[in-house]
Amino acid sequence: MCYSVQGNMNFAWSALGLYLFTMKQLEGVVAKEVLTQRLVIGATGMVSLVLGEFFFKFGSFSLEVIAFLATWAVLAKFALFLTKS
């Protein structure tokens, strides 16, 4: 069998091009997903802060911070679950 060096090089370059194209598409999808997650976490953080200011009046800073963080964690998990669906 006789292999053509030029044919093998063309195949290698086309395979590399397909790989790079696929990686670029994957980066776009991942970047969009990361941006969505950051926006959701930021928005739920602001909602949790407002809820904490209005409703959490425990008289203890530590308890209020714990309640704020717990509220943020629950809201963020729920919102991320909704964005995945």
GISULGI-V578054 format. One record per backbone hydrogen bond with DSSP energy under -1.0 kcal/mol. NH is the residue of the N-H (numbers start at 1). CO is the residue of the C=O. If there is no record, write none. Layout:
BEGIN
nh=NH co=CO
nh=NH co=CO
END
This chain:
BEGIN
nh=8 co=4
nh=9 co=5
nh=10 co=6
nh=11 co=7
nh=12 co=8
nh=13 co=9
nh=14 co=10
nh=15 co=11
nh=16 co=12
nh=17 co=13
nh=18 co=14
nh=19 co=15
nh=20 co=16
nh=21 co=17
nh=22 co=18
nh=23 co=19
nh=24 co=20
nh=25 co=21
nh=26 co=22
nh=27 co=23
nh=28 co=24
nh=29 co=25
nh=30 co=26
nh=31 co=27
nh=32 co=28
nh=33 co=29
nh=34 co=30
nh=35 co=31
nh=36 co=32
nh=37 co=33
nh=38 co=34
nh=39 co=35
nh=40 co=36
nh=41 co=37
nh=42 co=38
nh=43 co=39
nh=44 co=40
nh=45 co=41
nh=46 co=42
nh=47 co=43
nh=48 co=44
nh=49 co=45
nh=50 co=46
nh=51 co=47
nh=52 co=48
nh=53 co=49
nh=54 co=50
nh=55 co=51
nh=56 co=52
nh=57 co=55
nh=64 co=60
nh=65 co=61
nh=66 co=62
nh=67 co=63
nh=68 co=64
nh=69 co=65
nh=70 co=66
nh=71 co=67
nh=72 co=68
nh=73 co=69
nh=74 co=70
nh=75 co=71
nh=76 co=72
nh=77 co=73
nh=78 co=74
nh=79 co=75
nh=80 co=76
nh=81 co=77
nh=82 co=78
nh=83 co=79
nh=84 co=80
nh=85 co=81
END
